[in-house]
Structure formats: structure tokens, C-alpha cells
């Protein structure tokens, strides 16, 4: 597998994105912005502080992580599925010297890049709102990319096993929504039943939110455990999307 060829796939997706970015950007940008305004300013009028932090700052820092993750998920579920099954883009790419592994890696890297783009965008937005306590928030960007890398892999795994595009509804409703709601982005998980905290440990959303919140609030100590968890899981599942994609394309 040659990284240079995988980057050609990344480059192809990037070029398409530069032509269609307005609709894609609106989907991934305005959704977290609505959460920030509705809950941050609305609910924040009743919930003044959480853990000594103004509520709007509490959720703003978490939205950095979740908006970035959703960007990767959307790209590597619907985006990858459409390129593979409807647009037949994969057939054209595989007619070149690029092989399935390089194609899959290119898709994963592009999903990770989308995370980075939207994570950085949300950082700018909350900075303009005055919701960032420390410039160290920029140090969260490598971990935003890592989170995107992990969720891009998970999303491509889903693409390879679902029977049809309508099945994404089950993935989003039964998997992604619970992970999102119990990630700690809107409320701390401390104080909830102990089994929820145990479950949260296995939630990649949770670790990404912890990292982004720590850097945004200038309290990045003890985040190495969250970063290590994301890294180890990314390495652990790394072979799966390649094997499953090969099985999907070459039954």
C-alpha cells in the first residue's frame, strides 16, 4: 500500500468538496451552532454554571468535538456509500493503479480532514463568541483529527456491512445518538449511576469531548488517558475497514 496513491484519493475528494462545500458546510456547521444558541443561551439562562464553568462555555467546548466527529461520520457513511454504489466513483478509481487498500485509506484520511476543518471552524466561532478561555484550544486540533480518524474507520465498517442506504437510520438512531447524548457535551456524567460512567469509558465521543473541553478551558492536565484511549482503539480496529472493504468490493 502506497501512501502517495491514497493521498490521490484524498485529493480527488478535496477537489469535489471545494466545488460543493456550501451545502456540506451548512449541514455540519449550522447544526452545532443551533445547539450552541438554543441550549447555551436558552438553557444557559437557567443553568448558570456546571463544575464552576458558565454553562454556555461548558457546552461550547464540547461542541468542538461533536461537530468534528459528525463531519467524519456523515462523510464516511453517506458520502462513501454514494461514491461506491451510486456514482460508481470507486470503479473508476480502481481502474487506475490505486488498489482497494489505498482507496480505503484515502477515504479515511478525507473523513479525518473533514473533522479537522469543522473542528477548527467551531473553534473560530466560539472564539468570536468569547467562549474560549485559553489559546491552548488550538492544541486540541491533532486530537480532533485523531477522533475523526477513529470515526471514519467505524463509519466505513458500517458502510461495508449494511444491506442498503436506508439502514444508516439504525446506525444513527441506535448507536450515534446515544453516544452523542451521553458524551458529556451537555451535562457532566459524574453523579449519574455508576454503570453510566463505566459505559462512558467505552464511548469515543466522551474522550474526544474531554480533550477539547480541557484545552478550551485551559485545563488540559490528565487528558493523556483520553488521548491514549482514542489512539489505541484507532490502532486496534485499523485493519477492519480494509478487510471488509475488500470483501464488499470483491465478494
C-alpha positions as CSV (number, residue, x, y, z in Angstrom):
1,X,0.0,0.0,0.0
2,X,1.4,3.3,-1.1
3,X,0.5,6.5,0.9
4,X,1.1,8.6,-2.2
5,X,-1.7,6.8,-4.0
6,X,-4.0,7.1,-1.0
7,X,-3.4,10.8,-1.0
8,X,-4.6,10.9,-4.6
9,X,-8.0,9.7,-3.4
10,X,-7.9,12.3,-0.7
11,X,-7.0,15.0,-3.3
12,X,-9.9,13.9,-5.5
13,X,-12.4,14.2,-2.6
14,X,-11.0,17.5,-1.6
15,X,-11.4,18.9,-5.2
16,X,-15.0,17.8,-5.2
17,X,-15.5,19.4,-1.8
18,X,-14.2,22.8,-2.9
19,X,-17.0,22.8,-5.6
20,X,-19.8,21.6,-3.3
21,X,-18.7,22.9,0.1
22,X,-21.6,25.3,0.6
23,X,-24.2,22.6,1.1
24,X,-21.9,20.3,3.0
25,X,-20.7,23.1,5.2
26,X,-24.2,24.2,6.0
27,X,-25.1,20.7,7.2
28,X,-22.2,20.3,9.6
29,X,-21.9,23.9,10.7
30,X,-25.4,25.2,11.5
31,X,-26.5,22.1,13.4
32,X,-23.9,22.6,16.2
33,X,-24.5,26.3,16.0
34,X,-28.2,25.8,16.7
35,X,-27.3,23.6,19.7
36,X,-25.0,26.4,21.0
37,X,-27.5,29.1,20.7
38,X,-30.6,27.2,21.8
39,X,-29.0,25.4,24.8
40,X,-26.1,27.8,25.6
41,X,-28.2,30.9,25.6
42,X,-31.6,29.3,26.3
43,X,-31.0,26.7,28.9
44,X,-27.9,28.6,30.0
45,X,-30.3,31.2,31.3
46,X,-31.5,28.7,33.9
47,X,-28.3,26.6,34.4
48,X,-25.8,29.2,35.3
49,X,-22.7,27.1,35.9
50,X,-21.5,23.5,35.8
51,X,-18.4,22.5,37.6
52,X,-17.6,26.2,38.1
53,X,-17.8,26.9,34.4
54,X,-20.6,29.0,32.8
55,X,-22.9,26.6,31.1
56,X,-22.5,28.1,27.6
57,X,-18.7,27.7,27.8
58,X,-19.2,24.2,29.1
59,X,-21.2,23.1,26.1
60,X,-19.3,25.2,23.5
61,X,-16.1,23.4,24.3
62,X,-17.8,20.0,23.9
63,X,-19.4,21.0,20.6
64,X,-15.9,21.4,19.1
65,X,-15.5,17.6,19.4
66,X,-19.0,16.5,18.4
67,X,-19.3,18.8,15.3
68,X,-15.9,17.4,14.1
69,X,-17.0,13.8,14.7
70,X,-20.3,14.2,12.9
71,X,-18.4,15.7,9.9
72,X,-16.4,12.5,9.7
73,X,-19.4,10.3,10.2
74,X,-21.5,12.0,7.5
75,X,-18.6,11.9,5.1
76,X,-17.7,8.3,5.6
77,X,-21.2,6.9,5.7
78,X,-23.4,8.6,3.2
79,X,-20.5,10.1,1.3
80,X,-18.6,6.9,0.9
81,X,-21.7,4.8,0.2
82,X,-22.8,7.2,-2.6
83,X,-19.4,7.2,-4.2
84,X,-19.2,3.4,-4.0
85,X,-22.7,2.5,-5.1
86,X,-24.4,5.3,-6.9
87,X,-21.7,7.5,-8.5
88,X,-19.5,4.4,-9.2
89,X,-16.5,6.6,-8.3
90,X,-14.8,3.6,-6.7
91,X,-15.0,1.7,-10.0
92,X,-13.2,4.5,-11.8
93,X,-10.5,4.8,-9.1
94,X,-9.9,1.1,-9.0
95,X,-9.4,1.1,-12.8
96,X,-6.2,3.0,-12.1
97,X,-3.1,1.6,-10.3
98,X,-4.8,2.5,-7.0
99,X,-5.8,-0.6,-5.1
100,X,-8.6,-1.2,-2.5
101,X,-6.4,-0.6,0.5
102,X,-5.2,2.7,-0.9
103,X,-8.7,3.7,-1.8
104,X,-10.0,2.9,1.7
105,X,-7.1,4.8,3.4
106,X,-7.8,7.8,1.2
107,X,-11.5,7.8,2.3
108,X,-10.4,7.5,6.0
109,X,-7.9,10.4,5.7
110,X,-10.5,12.5,3.9
111,X,-13.1,11.9,6.7
112,X,-10.4,12.8,9.3
113,X,-9.7,16.0,7.3
114,X,-13.3,16.9,7.4
115,X,-13.2,16.6,11.1
116,X,-10.3,18.9,11.3
117,X,-12.0,21.5,9.0
118,X,-15.2,21.6,11.1
119,X,-13.4,21.4,14.4
120,X,-11.3,24.4,13.5
121,X,-14.4,26.3,12.2
122,X,-16.2,25.8,15.5
123,X,-13.2,26.9,17.4
124,X,-13.3,30.2,15.5
125,X,-17.0,30.6,16.1
126,X,-16.8,30.1,19.9
127,X,-13.7,32.3,20.0
128,X,-15.8,35.1,18.3
129,X,-18.5,34.5,20.9
130,X,-15.9,34.9,23.6
131,X,-16.3,31.4,24.9
132,X,-12.6,30.3,24.8
133,X,-10.6,30.8,28.0
134,X,-7.2,29.7,26.5
135,X,-5.4,29.8,23.2
136,X,-4.4,26.2,24.1
137,X,-7.7,25.2,22.4
138,X,-5.7,25.0,19.1
139,X,-3.7,22.2,20.6
140,X,-6.9,20.1,20.6
141,X,-6.8,20.0,16.7
142,X,-4.5,17.0,16.4
143,X,-6.8,15.1,18.7
144,X,-9.8,16.3,16.7
145,X,-8.1,14.7,13.7
146,X,-7.5,11.5,15.7
147,X,-11.2,11.4,16.7
148,X,-12.1,11.9,13.0
149,X,-9.7,9.1,12.1
150,X,-11.4,6.7,14.5
151,X,-14.9,7.6,13.5
152,X,-14.0,7.5,9.8
153,X,-12.9,3.9,10.3
154,X,-16.1,3.0,12.2
155,X,-18.2,4.6,9.5
156,X,-16.6,2.7,6.7
157,X,-17.0,-0.5,8.6
158,X,-20.7,0.2,8.8
159,X,-20.8,1.0,5.0
160,X,-19.4,-2.4,4.3
161,X,-21.9,-4.4,6.3
162,X,-25.3,-2.6,5.8
163,X,-27.6,-4.0,3.2
164,X,-28.8,-0.6,1.9
165,X,-28.5,3.1,2.4
166,X,-31.8,3.2,4.5
167,X,-30.0,1.1,7.1
168,X,-28.0,4.1,8.1
169,X,-31.1,5.2,10.1
170,X,-30.5,2.4,12.5
171,X,-26.8,3.3,12.9
172,X,-27.6,6.9,13.6
173,X,-30.6,6.3,15.9
174,X,-29.4,3.3,17.8
175,X,-25.6,4.0,18.0
176,X,-24.6,7.5,17.2
177,X,-27.4,9.4,19.0
178,X,-26.9,7.6,22.4
179,X,-23.1,8.1,22.1
180,X,-23.7,11.8,21.4
181,X,-26.2,12.4,24.2
182,X,-24.1,10.5,26.8
183,X,-20.8,12.0,25.8
184,X,-20.8,14.7,28.5
185,X,-21.2,17.5,26.0
186,X,-24.4,18.9,27.6
187,X,-24.1,17.7,31.1
188,X,-21.3,16.0,33.2
189,X,-21.6,12.3,33.7
190,X,-20.2,12.5,37.2
191,X,-23.0,11.9,39.7
192,X,-25.0,9.7,37.4
193,X,-25.4,6.0,38.1
194,X,-22.0,4.3,38.2
195,X,-22.8,2.0,35.3
196,X,-23.3,5.0,33.0
197,X,-19.8,6.2,33.9
198,X,-18.5,2.8,33.1
199,X,-20.2,2.7,29.8
200,X,-19.0,6.2,29.0
201,X,-15.4,4.9,29.2
202,X,-16.1,2.9,26.0
203,X,-17.7,5.9,24.3
204,X,-15.2,7.6,21.9
205,X,-17.4,10.8,21.9
206,X,-16.8,11.1,25.6
207,X,-13.0,11.0,25.4
208,X,-13.0,13.5,22.5
209,X,-15.2,15.9,24.4
210,X,-13.0,15.7,27.5
211,X,-9.9,16.6,25.4
212,X,-11.5,19.5,23.6
213,X,-13.1,20.9,26.8
214,X,-9.8,20.6,28.7
215,X,-7.9,22.5,26.0
216,X,-10.6,25.1,25.5
217,X,-10.9,25.9,29.3
218,X,-7.1,25.9,29.8
219,X,-7.2,22.7,31.9
220,X,-5.5,20.1,29.8
221,X,-4.0,18.1,32.6
222,X,-4.7,14.4,32.9
223,X,-6.0,14.3,29.3
224,X,-3.4,11.7,28.3
225,X,-5.7,8.9,29.3
226,X,-8.4,10.1,26.9
227,X,-5.9,10.6,24.1
228,X,-4.3,7.2,24.7
229,X,-7.7,5.5,24.6
230,X,-8.5,7.1,21.2
231,X,-5.1,6.2,19.8
232,X,-5.3,2.5,21.0
233,X,-8.8,1.9,19.7
234,X,-7.9,3.5,16.3
235,X,-4.9,1.2,16.0
236,X,-6.9,-1.8,17.2
237,X,-9.7,-1.5,14.6
238,X,-7.4,-0.2,11.8
239,X,-7.3,-3.5,9.8
240,X,-11.0,-4.0,9.8
241,X,-12.2,-1.3,7.3
242,X,-9.6,-2.6,4.8
243,X,-10.6,-6.2,5.1
244,X,-14.3,-5.5,5.0
245,X,-14.0,-3.1,2.1
246,X,-12.1,-5.8,0.1
247,X,-14.8,-8.3,0.9
248,X,-17.5,-5.8,-0.1
249,X,-16.0,-5.0,-3.4
250,X,-14.6,-8.4,-4.2
251,X,-17.1,-10.9,-2.8
